Amino acid sequence: MTRKYKFETAEQVLATFSLNERSLATQVFNYACELPDTSYYISDGIMFKRATRKYKFLSISTKGNRVLFHVPITIRDAICKKYQDEMKIYIPTDLRDKNQIDIEIKDIDSIEKIKGLINLAYKERE
Protein backbone atom coordinates (compact mmCIF):
# COMPACT_ATOMS: atom_id res chain seq x y z
CA MET A 1 0.00 0.00 0.00
CA THR A 2 1.43 3.37 -0.97
CA ARG A 3 0.96 6.36 1.28
CA LYS A 4 -0.46 9.48 -0.28
CA TYR A 5 0.41 12.78 1.31
CA LYS A 6 -1.48 15.98 0.72
CA PHE A 7 1.69 17.81 -0.29
CA GLU A 8 3.51 17.57 -3.58
CA THR A 9 5.98 20.46 -3.27
CA ALA A 10 8.06 22.18 -0.61
CA GLU A 11 6.15 25.39 -1.30
CA GLN A 12 2.87 23.67 -0.39
CA VAL A 13 4.35 22.48 2.91
CA LEU A 14 5.74 25.92 3.75
CA ALA A 15 2.42 27.59 2.91
CA THR A 16 0.72 25.72 5.79
CA PHE A 17 2.64 27.67 8.43
CA SER A 18 1.66 31.04 9.87
CA LEU A 19 3.47 34.04 8.37
CA ASN A 20 6.18 34.17 11.07
CA GLU A 21 6.64 30.39 11.11
CA ARG A 22 6.73 30.30 7.31
CA SER A 23 9.55 32.84 7.24
CA LEU A 24 11.69 30.79 9.63
CA ALA A 25 10.78 27.46 7.98
CA THR A 26 11.73 28.91 4.59
CA GLN A 27 15.09 30.03 5.98
CA VAL A 28 15.67 26.51 7.38
CA PHE A 29 14.67 25.03 4.01
CA ASN A 30 17.04 27.31 2.08
CA TYR A 31 19.91 26.72 4.50
CA ALA A 32 19.53 22.93 4.38
CA CYS A 33 19.29 22.95 0.58
CA GLU A 34 22.63 24.78 0.41
CA LEU A 35 24.47 22.04 2.33
CA PRO A 36 26.59 19.85 0.01
CA ASP A 37 25.01 16.66 -1.38
CA THR A 38 21.65 17.36 0.24
CA SER A 39 18.33 16.40 -1.25
CA TYR A 40 14.82 16.46 0.14
CA TYR A 41 11.58 14.60 -0.23
CA ILE A 42 8.02 15.42 0.76
CA SER A 43 5.79 13.45 3.12
CA ASP A 44 3.96 15.10 6.03
CA GLY A 45 6.65 17.76 5.80
CA ILE A 46 10.03 18.30 4.15
CA MET A 47 12.67 15.67 4.92
CA PHE A 48 16.37 16.32 4.20
CA LYS A 49 18.94 13.62 3.51
CA ARG A 50 22.58 13.56 2.46
CA ALA A 51 23.27 11.66 -0.75
CA THR A 52 26.04 9.65 0.90
CA ARG A 53 24.04 8.71 4.02
CA LYS A 54 21.28 6.26 4.78
CA TYR A 55 18.90 8.36 6.88
CA LYS A 56 17.40 11.84 6.97
CA PHE A 57 19.11 14.38 9.21
CA LEU A 58 16.49 17.15 9.31
CA SER A 59 12.73 17.54 8.91
CA ILE A 60 10.42 20.51 8.74
CA SER A 61 7.22 18.94 10.03
CA THR A 62 3.63 20.09 9.70
CA LYS A 63 2.78 17.85 12.67
CA GLY A 64 3.09 20.31 15.52
CA ASN A 65 4.90 22.86 13.32
CA ARG A 66 8.33 21.68 14.36
CA VAL A 67 11.86 21.35 13.09
CA LEU A 68 13.15 17.84 13.80
CA PHE A 69 16.87 17.17 14.10
CA HIS A 70 17.79 13.52 13.54
CA VAL A 71 21.04 12.61 15.29
CA PRO A 72 22.72 9.40 16.43
CA ILE A 73 21.05 7.98 19.53
CA THR A 74 24.40 7.83 21.32
CA ILE A 75 24.83 11.61 21.31
CA ARG A 76 21.23 12.87 21.42
CA ASP A 77 21.10 13.55 25.17
CA ALA A 78 24.44 15.39 25.16
CA ILE A 79 23.24 17.56 22.27
CA CYS A 80 20.04 18.37 24.16
CA LYS A 81 22.02 19.45 27.22
CA LYS A 82 24.21 21.67 25.06
CA TYR A 83 21.27 23.53 23.51
CA GLN A 84 18.58 23.37 26.22
CA ASP A 85 19.50 26.73 27.75
CA GLU A 86 19.24 28.48 24.37
CA MET A 87 15.83 27.20 23.30
CA LYS A 88 12.92 25.00 24.26
CA ILE A 89 13.78 21.47 23.14
CA TYR A 90 11.42 18.50 23.11
CA ILE A 91 12.51 14.90 23.23
CA PRO A 92 9.83 12.68 21.71
CA THR A 93 8.37 9.99 23.95
CA ASP A 94 7.69 7.61 21.06
CA LEU A 95 10.55 5.09 21.01
CA ARG A 96 10.52 5.13 17.20
CA ASP A 97 11.81 8.72 17.46
CA LYS A 98 14.69 7.97 19.83
CA ASN A 99 17.19 9.71 17.54
CA GLN A 100 15.17 12.89 17.31
CA ILE A 101 15.29 16.36 18.85
CA ASP A 102 12.23 18.55 18.25
CA ILE A 103 11.91 22.31 18.42
CA GLU A 104 8.65 24.09 17.71
CA ILE A 105 9.14 26.68 14.98
CA LYS A 106 7.49 29.37 17.13
CA ASP A 107 10.24 28.84 19.74
CA ILE A 108 13.09 29.57 17.31
CA ASP A 109 14.14 33.23 17.43
CA SER A 110 16.31 33.08 14.32
CA ILE A 111 17.97 30.68 11.94
CA GLU A 112 21.30 31.62 13.52
CA LYS A 113 20.22 29.90 16.77
CA ILE A 114 19.83 26.52 15.06
CA LYS A 115 22.49 26.53 12.34
CA GLY A 116 24.90 24.75 14.69
CA LEU A 117 22.31 22.07 15.39
CA ILE A 118 21.52 21.66 11.67
CA ASN A 119 25.23 21.34 10.91
CA LEU A 120 25.72 18.83 13.71
CA ALA A 121 22.83 16.65 12.50
CA TYR A 122 24.12 16.93 8.92
CA LYS A 123 27.59 15.85 9.97
CA GLU A 124 26.74 13.13 12.48
CA ARG A 125 23.66 11.37 11.07
CA GLU A 126 24.49 8.04 9.49
DSSP file (Angstrom, degrees, kcal/mol; ACC not computed):
  #  RESIDUE AA STRUCTURE BP1 BP2  ACC     N-H-->O    O-->H-N    N-H-->O    O-->H-N    TCO  KAPPA ALPHA  PHI   PSI    X-CA   Y-CA   Z-CA
    1    1 A M              0   0    0      0, 0.0     2,-0.3     0, 0.0     0, 0.0   0.000 360.0 360.0 360.0 127.2    0.0    0.0    0.0
    2    2 A T        -     0   0    0      1,-0.0     2,-0.4     2,-0.0     0, 0.0  -0.692 360.0-127.7 -91.2 144.4    1.4    3.4   -1.0
    3    3 A R        -     0   0    0     -2,-0.3     2,-0.6     2,-0.0    -1,-0.0  -0.763  17.4-153.8 -92.3 133.7    1.0    6.4    1.3
    4    4 A K        -     0   0    0     -2,-0.4     2,-0.3     2,-0.0    39,-0.1  -0.929   8.6-162.3-109.6 122.2   -0.5    9.5   -0.3
    5    5 A Y        -     0   0    0     -2,-0.6    39,-0.1     2,-0.2    37,-0.0  -0.692  25.7-125.8-100.4 157.0    0.4   12.8    1.3
    6    6 A K  S    S+     0   0    0     -2,-0.3     2,-0.4    37,-0.1    -1,-0.1   0.556  88.8  76.9 -79.0  -5.9   -1.5   16.0    0.7
    7    7 A F        +     0   0    0     36,-0.4    -2,-0.2     1,-0.1     3,-0.1  -0.838  42.2 169.2-108.3 142.6    1.7   17.8   -0.3
    8    8 A E        +     0   0    0     -2,-0.4     2,-0.3     1,-0.2    -1,-0.1   0.568  69.0  35.3-118.2 -21.6    3.5   17.6   -3.6
    9    9 A T  S  > S-     0   0    0      1,-0.1     4,-1.5    32,-0.1    -1,-0.2  -0.900  75.3-118.7-133.2 160.7    6.0   20.5   -3.3
   10   10 A A  H  > S+     0   0    0     -2,-0.3     4,-2.8     1,-0.2     5,-0.2   0.873 114.8  59.3 -62.7 -37.2    8.1   22.2   -0.6
   11   11 A E  H  > S+     0   0    0      1,-0.2     4,-1.9     2,-0.2    -1,-0.2   0.877 102.7  52.0 -61.3 -38.1    6.1   25.4   -1.3
   12   12 A Q  H  4 S+     0   0    0      2,-0.2     4,-0.5     1,-0.2    -1,-0.2   0.902 110.9  47.7 -65.0 -40.5    2.9   23.7   -0.4
   13   13 A V  H >< S+     0   0    0     -4,-1.5     3,-1.6     1,-0.2     4,-0.3   0.955 112.6  48.1 -63.1 -50.2    4.3   22.5    2.9
   14   14 A L  H >< S+     0   0    0     -4,-2.8     3,-1.3     1,-0.3    -1,-0.2   0.819 102.5  63.9 -62.5 -31.9    5.7   25.9    3.8
   15   15 A A  T 3< S+     0   0    0     -4,-1.9    -1,-0.3     1,-0.2    -2,-0.2   0.653  90.0  68.5 -68.1 -15.0    2.4   27.6    2.9
   16   16 A T  T <  S+     0   0    0     -3,-1.6    -1,-0.2    -4,-0.5    -2,-0.2   0.696  86.1  85.5 -77.5 -17.8    0.7   25.7    5.8
   17   17 A F  S <  S-     0   0    0     -3,-1.3    45,-0.0    -4,-0.3    48,-0.0  -0.439  89.4 -99.2 -84.2 156.5    2.6   27.7    8.4
   18   18 A S     >  -     0   0    0     -2,-0.1     4,-3.4     1,-0.1     5,-0.2  -0.192  47.4 -95.1 -62.1 167.2    1.7   31.0    9.9
   19   19 A L  H  > S+     0   0    0      1,-0.2     4,-1.9     2,-0.2     5,-0.1   0.909 125.6  42.5 -56.0 -47.9    3.5   34.0    8.4
   20   20 A N  H  > S+     0   0    0      2,-0.2     4,-1.8     1,-0.2    -1,-0.2   0.926 117.6  46.2 -66.0 -44.5    6.2   34.2   11.1
   21   21 A E  H  > S+     0   0    0      1,-0.2     4,-3.1     2,-0.2     5,-0.2   0.886 110.0  55.0 -64.8 -38.1    6.6   30.4   11.1
   22   22 A R  H  X S+     0   0    0     -4,-3.4     4,-2.5     2,-0.2    -1,-0.2   0.897 105.4  52.8 -62.0 -41.1    6.7   30.3    7.3
   23   23 A S  H  X S+     0   0    0     -4,-1.9     4,-1.8    -5,-0.2    -1,-0.2   0.943 114.4  40.9 -60.5 -48.6    9.6   32.8    7.2
   24   24 A L  H  X S+     0   0    0     -4,-1.8     4,-2.4     2,-0.2    -2,-0.2   0.924 114.9  51.3 -67.2 -44.4   11.7   30.8    9.6
   25   25 A A  H  X S+     0   0    0     -4,-3.1     4,-2.7     1,-0.2    -1,-0.2   0.875 109.4  51.5 -61.0 -37.4   10.8   27.5    8.0
   26   26 A T  H  X S+     0   0    0     -4,-2.5     4,-2.8    -5,-0.2    -1,-0.2   0.889 109.0  50.3 -66.5 -39.3   11.7   28.9    4.6
   27   27 A Q  H  X S+     0   0    0     -4,-1.8     4,-2.5     2,-0.2    -2,-0.2   0.906 111.6  48.1 -64.1 -41.3   15.1   30.0    6.0
   28   28 A V  H  X S+     0   0    0     -4,-2.4     4,-2.8     2,-0.2     5,-0.2   0.934 112.2  50.1 -62.7 -46.0   15.7   26.5    7.4
   29   29 A F  H  X S+     0   0    0     -4,-2.7     4,-2.3     1,-0.2    -2,-0.2   0.940 113.0  45.2 -57.0 -50.7   14.7   25.0    4.0
   30   30 A N  H  X S+     0   0    0     -4,-2.8     4,-1.2     1,-0.2    -1,-0.2   0.900 113.6  49.7 -62.7 -41.8   17.0   27.3    2.1
   31   31 A Y  H >X S+     0   0    0     -4,-2.5     4,-0.5     1,-0.2     3,-0.5   0.938 112.4  46.6 -63.5 -47.0   19.9   26.7    4.5
   32   32 A A  H >< S+     0   0    0     -4,-2.8     3,-1.1     1,-0.2    -1,-0.2   0.880 108.6  55.8 -64.1 -38.2   19.5   22.9    4.4
   33   33 A C  H 3< S+     0   0    0     -4,-2.3     5,-0.3     1,-0.2    -1,-0.2   0.778 102.6  57.5 -65.2 -25.7   19.3   22.9    0.6
   34   34 A E  H << S+     0   0    0     -4,-1.2    -1,-0.2    -3,-0.5    -2,-0.2   0.620  82.0 103.6 -81.2 -13.0   22.6   24.8    0.4
   35   35 A L  S X< S-     0   0    0     -3,-1.1     3,-1.2    -4,-0.5    -3,-0.0  -0.475  88.1 -92.9 -69.6 140.9   24.5   22.0    2.3
   36   36 A P  T 3  S+     0   0    0      0, 0.0    -1,-0.1     0, 0.0    15,-0.1  -0.197 102.1   3.0 -58.2 141.8   26.6   19.9    0.0
   37   37 A D  T 3  S+     0   0    0      1,-0.2    14,-3.2    13,-0.1     2,-0.4   0.761  93.6 146.7  57.7  30.9   25.0   16.7   -1.4
   38   38 A T  E <   +A   50   0A   0     -3,-1.2     2,-0.3    -5,-0.3    12,-0.2  -0.825  19.6 170.8-103.3 136.1   21.7   17.4    0.2
   39   39 A S  E     -A   49   0A   0     10,-2.7    10,-2.6    -2,-0.4     2,-0.3  -0.849  14.6-149.8-128.9 169.5   18.3   16.4   -1.2
   40   40 A Y  E     -A   48   0A   0     -2,-0.3     2,-0.3     8,-0.2     8,-0.2  -0.960   6.1-163.6-139.1 159.7   14.8   16.5    0.1
   41   41 A Y  E     -A   47   0A   0      6,-2.1     6,-2.8    -2,-0.3     2,-0.4  -0.942  21.6-120.1-137.3 162.0   11.6   14.6   -0.2
   42   42 A I  E     +A   46   0A   0     -2,-0.3     4,-0.2     4,-0.2   -37,-0.1  -0.855  47.2 129.1-108.1 134.5    8.0   15.4    0.8
   43   43 A S  S    S-     0   0    0      2,-2.3   -36,-0.4    -2,-0.4   -37,-0.1  -0.124  91.5 -23.7-139.0-111.5    5.8   13.5    3.1
   44   44 A D  S    S-     0   0    0     -2,-0.1    18,-1.7   -39,-0.1     2,-0.3   0.254 138.6 -12.8 -88.4  13.2    4.0   15.1    6.0
   45   45 A G  E    S- B   0  61A   0     16,-0.2    -2,-2.3    17,-0.1     2,-0.5  -0.885 100.8 -55.8-177.0-156.5    6.7   17.8    5.8
   46   46 A I  E     -AB  42  60A   0     14,-2.3    14,-2.6    -2,-0.3     2,-0.5  -0.953  47.3-164.2-113.3 121.4   10.0   18.3    4.2
   47   47 A M  E     -AB  41  59A   0     -6,-2.8    -6,-2.1    -2,-0.5     2,-0.4  -0.910   4.2-153.9-111.4 129.0   12.7   15.7    4.9
   48   48 A F  E     +AB  40  58A   0     10,-3.3     9,-2.3    -2,-0.5    10,-1.2  -0.841  16.1 173.6-107.7 138.8   16.4   16.3    4.2
   49   49 A K  E     -AB  39  56A   0    -10,-2.6   -10,-2.7    -2,-0.4     2,-0.3  -0.995  30.3-122.0-142.2 143.8   18.9   13.6    3.5
   50   50 A R  E >   -A   38   0A   0      5,-0.6     3,-1.6    -2,-0.3   -12,-0.2  -0.679  23.8-129.5 -83.1 142.1   22.6   13.6    2.5
   51   51 A A  T 3  S+     0   0    0    -14,-3.2    -1,-0.1    -2,-0.3   -13,-0.1   0.822 108.0  48.1 -60.7 -32.2   23.3   11.7   -0.7
   52   52 A T  T 3  S+     0   0    0    -15,-0.3     2,-0.3    -3,-0.0    -1,-0.3   0.356 104.0  75.5 -93.0   6.4   26.0    9.7    0.9
   53   53 A R  S <  S-     0   0    0     -3,-1.6    73,-0.1     1,-0.1    72,-0.0  -0.789  71.3-135.4-121.1 162.7   24.0    8.7    4.0
   54   54 A K  S    S+     0   0    0     72,-2.4     2,-0.3    -2,-0.3    -1,-0.1   0.834  80.9  42.2 -83.7 -35.8   21.3    6.3    4.8
   55   55 A Y  S    S-     0   0    0      1,-0.1    -5,-0.6    15,-0.0    -2,-0.1  -0.735  84.8 -96.9-120.1 160.8   18.9    8.4    6.9
   56   56 A K  E     -B   49   0A   0     -2,-0.3    -7,-0.3    -7,-0.2     3,-0.1  -0.381  24.1-166.4 -68.5 151.7   17.4   11.8    7.0
   57   57 A F  E     +     0   0A   0     -9,-2.3    13,-2.3     1,-0.3     2,-0.3   0.550  68.3  25.5-113.9 -15.1   19.1   14.4    9.2
   58   58 A L  E     -BC  48  69A   0    -10,-1.2   -10,-3.3    11,-0.2     2,-0.4  -0.997  57.4-172.9-153.1 143.0   16.5   17.1    9.3
   59   59 A S  E     -BC  47  68A   0      9,-2.2     9,-3.0    -2,-0.3     2,-0.7  -0.999  18.2-153.2-137.7 142.3   12.7   17.5    8.9
   60   60 A I  E     -BC  46  67A   0    -14,-2.6   -14,-2.3    -2,-0.4     2,-0.3  -0.952  34.9-161.4-107.8 106.6   10.4   20.5    8.7
   61   61 A S  E   > -BC  45  66A   0      5,-2.8     5,-1.2    -2,-0.7   -16,-0.2  -0.710  32.1-160.1-102.5 138.8    7.2   18.9   10.0
   62   62 A T  T   5S+     0   0    0    -18,-1.7     2,-1.1    -2,-0.3     3,-0.2   0.571  76.8  93.5 -84.2 -10.9    3.6   20.1    9.7
   63   63 A K  T   5S-     0   0    0      1,-0.2     3,-0.2   -19,-0.2    -2,-0.1  -0.726 117.0 -13.9 -82.4 100.8    2.8   17.9   12.7
   64   64 A G  T   5S-     0   0    0     -2,-1.1    -1,-0.2     1,-0.2    41,-0.2   0.528 106.6 -94.5  82.8   6.0    3.1   20.3   15.5
   65   65 A N  T   5S+     0   0    0     -3,-0.2    40,-2.8     1,-0.2    41,-0.4   0.959  79.6 149.4  48.8  64.3    4.9   22.9   13.3
   66   66 A R  E   < -CD  61 104A   0     -5,-1.2    -5,-2.8    38,-0.3     2,-0.5  -0.842  52.9-131.4-127.0 158.1    8.3   21.7   14.4
   67   67 A V  E     -CD  60 103A   0     36,-2.9    36,-2.1    -2,-0.3     2,-0.5  -0.961  29.5-155.5-103.8 129.1   11.9   21.3   13.1
   68   68 A L  E     -CD  59 102A   0     -9,-3.0    -9,-2.2    -2,-0.5     2,-0.6  -0.926   5.3-159.0-112.7 126.1   13.2   17.8   13.8
   69   69 A F  E     -CD  58 101A   0     32,-3.1    32,-2.1    -2,-0.5     2,-0.7  -0.917   7.8-154.6-105.9 120.7   16.9   17.2   14.1
   70   70 A H  E     + D   0 100A   0    -13,-2.3    30,-0.2    -2,-0.6    55,-0.2  -0.862  26.7 160.3-102.1 115.3   17.8   13.5   13.5
   71   71 A V        -     0   0    0     28,-3.1     5,-0.1    -2,-0.7    50,-0.1  -0.837  48.4 -74.5-129.8 163.0   21.0   12.6   15.3
   72   72 A P    >>  -     0   0    0      0, 0.0     3,-1.5     0, 0.0     4,-0.8  -0.343  40.7-127.0 -58.6 140.0   22.7    9.4   16.4
   73   73 A I  H >> S+     0   0    0      1,-0.3     3,-0.7     2,-0.2     4,-0.5   0.850 105.4  64.8 -56.3 -36.9   21.1    8.0   19.5
   74   74 A T  H 34 S+     0   0    0      1,-0.2    -1,-0.3     2,-0.1     4,-0.1   0.703 113.3  30.0 -65.5 -20.3   24.4    7.8   21.3
   75   75 A I  H <> S+     0   0    0     -3,-1.5     4,-2.2     2,-0.1    -1,-0.2   0.398  90.3  98.6-118.6   2.0   24.8   11.6   21.3
   76   76 A R  H <X S+     0   0    0     -4,-0.8     4,-2.4    -3,-0.7     5,-0.2   0.929  85.0  47.0 -58.7 -49.0   21.2   12.9   21.4
   77   77 A D  H  X S+     0   0    0     -4,-0.5     4,-2.2     1,-0.2    -1,-0.2   0.880 111.7  50.8 -63.9 -38.1   21.1   13.6   25.2
   78   78 A A  H  > S+     0   0    0      2,-0.2     4,-1.9     1,-0.2    -1,-0.2   0.886 110.2  50.5 -65.6 -38.4   24.4   15.4   25.2
   79   79 A I  H  X S+     0   0    0     -4,-2.2     4,-1.8     2,-0.2    -2,-0.2   0.919 108.6  52.2 -64.8 -43.2   23.2   17.6   22.3
   80   80 A C  H  X S+     0   0    0     -4,-2.4     4,-2.0     1,-0.2    -2,-0.2   0.924 108.9  49.8 -58.7 -45.6   20.0   18.4   24.2
   81   81 A K  H  < S+     0   0    0     -4,-2.2     4,-0.4     1,-0.2    -1,-0.2   0.887 108.7  53.5 -60.9 -38.8   22.0   19.4   27.2
   82   82 A K  H  < S+     0   0    0     -4,-1.9    -1,-0.2     1,-0.2    -2,-0.2   0.871 121.4  28.7 -63.9 -37.4   24.2   21.7   25.1
   83   83 A Y  H >X S+     0   0    0     -4,-1.8     4,-1.5    -3,-0.2     3,-1.4   0.536  92.5  93.7-103.2  -8.8   21.3   23.5   23.5
   84   84 A Q  T 3< S+     0   0    0     -4,-2.0     5,-0.2     1,-0.3    -1,-0.1   0.756  84.9  52.8 -64.4 -25.1   18.6   23.4   26.2
   85   85 A D  T 34 S+     0   0    0     -4,-0.4    -1,-0.3    -3,-0.2    -2,-0.1   0.700 109.6  50.1 -80.1 -18.3   19.5   26.7   27.8
   86   86 A E  T <4 S-     0   0    0     -3,-1.4     2,-0.3     1,-0.2    -2,-0.2   0.762 123.4  -1.1 -89.8 -28.4   19.2   28.5   24.4
   87   87 A M  S  < S-     0   0    0     -4,-1.5     2,-0.7    21,-0.1    -1,-0.2  -0.982  81.0 -85.3-158.3 164.4   15.8   27.2   23.3
   88   88 A K        -     0   0    0     19,-0.3    16,-0.4    -2,-0.3     2,-0.4  -0.670  48.7-170.4 -79.9 112.4   12.9   25.0   24.3
   89   89 A I        -     0   0    0     -2,-0.7     2,-0.4    -5,-0.2    14,-0.2  -0.849   9.0-156.7-109.4 140.1   13.8   21.5   23.1
   90   90 A Y  B     -E  102   0A   0     12,-3.2    12,-2.9    -2,-0.4    -2,-0.0  -0.952   4.0-155.8-115.9 134.8   11.4   18.5   23.1
   91   91 A I        -     0   0    0     -2,-0.4    10,-0.1    10,-0.2     7,-0.1  -0.949  29.8-120.9-105.3 119.5   12.5   14.9   23.2
   92   92 A P        -     0   0    0      0, 0.0     8,-0.1     0, 0.0     5,-0.0  -0.240   9.8-149.2 -60.5 145.9    9.8   12.7   21.7
   93   93 A T  S    S+     0   0    0      3,-0.0     2,-0.4     2,-0.0     5,-0.1   0.657  71.0  99.4 -89.0 -18.3    8.4   10.0   24.0
   94   94 A D  S >  S-     0   0    0      1,-0.2     3,-2.2     3,-0.1     0, 0.0  -0.576  72.4-142.0 -70.7 123.8    7.7    7.6   21.1
   95   95 A L  G >  S+     0   0    0     -2,-0.4     3,-1.2     1,-0.3    -1,-0.2   0.714  98.3  68.4 -63.1 -20.6   10.5    5.1   21.0
   96   96 A R  G 3  S+     0   0    0      1,-0.3    -1,-0.3     2,-0.1     3,-0.2   0.713 100.1  50.9 -68.6 -18.2   10.5    5.1   17.2
   97   97 A D  G X   +     0   0    0     -3,-2.2     3,-1.9     1,-0.2    -1,-0.3  -0.037  69.3 127.7-107.1  29.6   11.8    8.7   17.5
   98   98 A K  T <  S+     0   0    0     -3,-1.2    -1,-0.2     1,-0.3   -22,-0.1   0.606  72.8  52.3 -66.8 -11.1   14.7    8.0   19.8
   99   99 A N  T 3  S+     0   0    0     -3,-0.2   -28,-3.1    -4,-0.1     2,-0.3   0.177  95.3 102.0-103.2  16.6   17.2    9.7   17.5
  100  100 A Q  E <   -D   70   0A   0     -3,-1.9     2,-0.4   -30,-0.2   -30,-0.2  -0.797  47.7-169.4-115.7 143.0   15.2   12.9   17.3
  101  101 A I  E     -D   69   0A   0    -32,-2.1   -32,-3.1    -2,-0.3     2,-0.4  -1.000  19.8-158.8-123.0 127.1   15.3   16.4   18.9
  102  102 A D  E     +DE  68  90A   0    -12,-2.9   -12,-3.2    -2,-0.4     2,-0.4  -0.871  14.1 179.4-112.4 139.5   12.2   18.5   18.2
  103  103 A I  E     -D   67   0A   0    -36,-2.1   -36,-2.9    -2,-0.4     2,-0.2  -0.985  30.2-124.5-134.8 126.4   11.9   22.3   18.4
  104  104 A E  E >   -D   66   0A   0    -16,-0.4     3,-1.7    -2,-0.4   -38,-0.3  -0.477  20.4-129.0 -67.3 137.5    8.6   24.1   17.7
  105  105 A I  G >  S+     0   0    0    -40,-2.8     3,-1.8     1,-0.3    -1,-0.1   0.869 107.6  60.5 -57.1 -38.3    9.1   26.7   15.0
  106  106 A K  G 3  S+     0   0    0    -41,-0.4    -1,-0.3     1,-0.3   -40,-0.1   0.714 100.4  56.9 -63.7 -19.5    7.5   29.4   17.1
  107  107 A D  G <  S+     0   0    0     -3,-1.7     2,-0.7   -19,-0.1   -19,-0.3   0.411  85.4  93.6 -91.8   1.5   10.2   28.8   19.7
  108  108 A I    <   -     0   0    0     -3,-1.8     3,-0.1    -4,-0.2   -84,-0.1  -0.860  54.7-168.5-100.0 115.9   13.1   29.6   17.3
  109  109 A D        -     0   0    0     -2,-0.7     2,-0.3     1,-0.2    -1,-0.2   0.880  68.7 -14.1 -69.4 -39.8   14.1   33.2   17.4
  110  110 A S    >>  -     0   0    0      1,-0.1     3,-1.0   -86,-0.0     4,-0.5  -0.987  63.2-107.1-159.4 160.4   16.3   33.1   14.3
  111  111 A I  H >> S+     0   0    0     -2,-0.3     3,-1.2     1,-0.2     4,-1.1   0.814 114.4  68.1 -59.9 -31.1   18.0   30.7   11.9
  112  112 A E  H 3> S+     0   0    0      1,-0.3     4,-0.5     2,-0.2     3,-0.3   0.837  92.2  60.2 -59.7 -33.1   21.3   31.6   13.5
  113  113 A K  H <4 S+     0   0    0     -3,-1.0    -1,-0.3     1,-0.2     4,-0.2   0.759 115.0  32.6 -67.4 -24.6   20.2   29.9   16.8
  114  114 A I  H <X S+     0   0    0     -3,-1.2     4,-2.7    -4,-0.5     5,-0.2   0.453  88.0  94.5-115.3  -1.0   19.8   26.5   15.1
  115  115 A K  H  X S+     0   0    0     -4,-1.1     4,-2.9    -3,-0.3     5,-0.2   0.910  88.0  52.3 -57.0 -41.8   22.5   26.5   12.3
  116  116 A G  H  X S+     0   0    0     -4,-0.5     4,-2.1     1,-0.2    -1,-0.2   0.888 110.9  47.2 -60.9 -39.4   24.9   24.7   14.7
  117  117 A L  H  > S+     0   0    0      2,-0.2     4,-2.4    -4,-0.2    -2,-0.2   0.885 111.9  49.8 -70.4 -39.8   22.3   22.1   15.4
  118  118 A I  H  X S+     0   0    0     -4,-2.7     4,-2.7     2,-0.2    -2,-0.2   0.942 112.9  47.6 -61.4 -47.0   21.5   21.7   11.7
  119  119 A N  H  X S+     0   0    0     -4,-2.9     4,-2.4    -5,-0.2    -2,-0.2   0.884 111.1  51.0 -62.9 -39.2   25.2   21.3   10.9
  120  120 A L  H  X S+     0   0    0     -4,-2.1     4,-2.9    -5,-0.2     5,-0.3   0.935 112.1  45.6 -64.3 -47.0   25.7   18.8   13.7
  121  121 A A  H  X S+     0   0    0     -4,-2.4     4,-2.2     1,-0.2    -2,-0.2   0.910 113.0  51.8 -62.3 -42.1   22.8   16.6   12.5
  122  122 A Y  H  < S+     0   0    0     -4,-2.7    -1,-0.2    -5,-0.2    -2,-0.2   0.909 116.4  39.8 -58.7 -44.6   24.1   16.9    8.9
  123  123 A K  H  < S+     0   0    0     -4,-2.4    -2,-0.2    -5,-0.2    -1,-0.2   0.892 122.9  36.7 -74.5 -41.1   27.6   15.9   10.0
  124  124 A E  H  < S+     0   0    0     -4,-2.9    -3,-0.2    -5,-0.2    -2,-0.2   0.739  85.6 103.2 -91.5 -24.9   26.7   13.1   12.5
  125  125 A R     <        0   0    0     -4,-2.2   -54,-0.1    -5,-0.3   -68,-0.1  -0.395 360.0 360.0 -68.7 130.3   23.7   11.4   11.1
  126  126 A E              0   0    0     -2,-0.2   -72,-2.4   -73,-0.1    -1,-0.2   0.487 360.0 360.0 -75.8 360.0   24.5    8.0    9.5
